[in-house]
Amino acid sequence: MVGRGRHQHNEINAAFRRVREIPTLTVVESHNGHRWGWVRCICGATPFKVWSTPRNAGNHAKAVVAWAIGHARCGKSEEES
């Protein structure tokens, strides 16, 4: 059993550490069926679903990081104004 706030796959936990370094993103644990939770952005974009049992944990972790990098600049234009 994995404690709250941690995913059972180490690759995805490593991706979460990178996501948590970006201040405009949050990781939300919300179990529902095969979904472990979400990665949410303050800009209101559609959240990224994080699966409990992805077919390939390494590829899923890469997808989490890629989505996070794509949304890292969200909210920057409002802060700079």
N, C-alpha and C positions, 0 to 999 in steps of 0.2 A: 504494500500500500504506500502510495506517495502522499506526503504531507500537503496541506493546502498551499496553493500558490506555486507549486512546482509541477512541471509536466514529467511524465514517466520516462521520456526520452531525453538523454543528455544533450543531443544536438539542438533540440527545440529550446531547452533551458539556456543554452549558450546564445541562441537567437534572441531570447527574452532579455538577456543581459545587455545585448546591443540595443534593443528597442528601448529599454528603460533609460539609456543614456540620452535619448532624444526627448527634450522636455515637452513637445507637443503630442506625444503618444503615450497611451496607457495600455497595460495588459490587464484584462478583466477575466477572471475565472468564473465561468458560468456554465456548468455541466447541463447538457440537454441532448440526450441520445448519444451520438458519436462525437458531438462537439464538446471540446474541452473548455473553450472560451473564445475571446475576441482580442484583437489589437485594434484600439480605437484612436482616432485622430480628432483634434479639437476643431478641425475645419468642417466637420459634419459629413465627411465622405463615408461611403459604405464601409463598415468595419470589416477587417480581415478575419475570417473564421479559422480558428485553430482546432484541428481535429485531435481526438484522444488517441486514435489508432490509425495514423496515416499509413498508407501503403509503403512509402519510403520516407522515413523520418528525416534523413539528410536533405532530400529534395524539398520537403515541406518546410524545414528550417530555412533553407535558401530562399524560398518563396516569401516567408515571413520577413526576412531581412530586406529582400528586394522591395516589398510593399512599403516597409518602414522607410527605406531610403527615398522612395518616391514621394512620401508624405512628410519628410523631414522639414521641408521648407514651408509647410502649411502654417499659416498664422504669422509668418515673418513680416509680410507686408503691412499687417495691422499693427504689429509692434513697432516697426520702423517709422510709421506715420506720426 
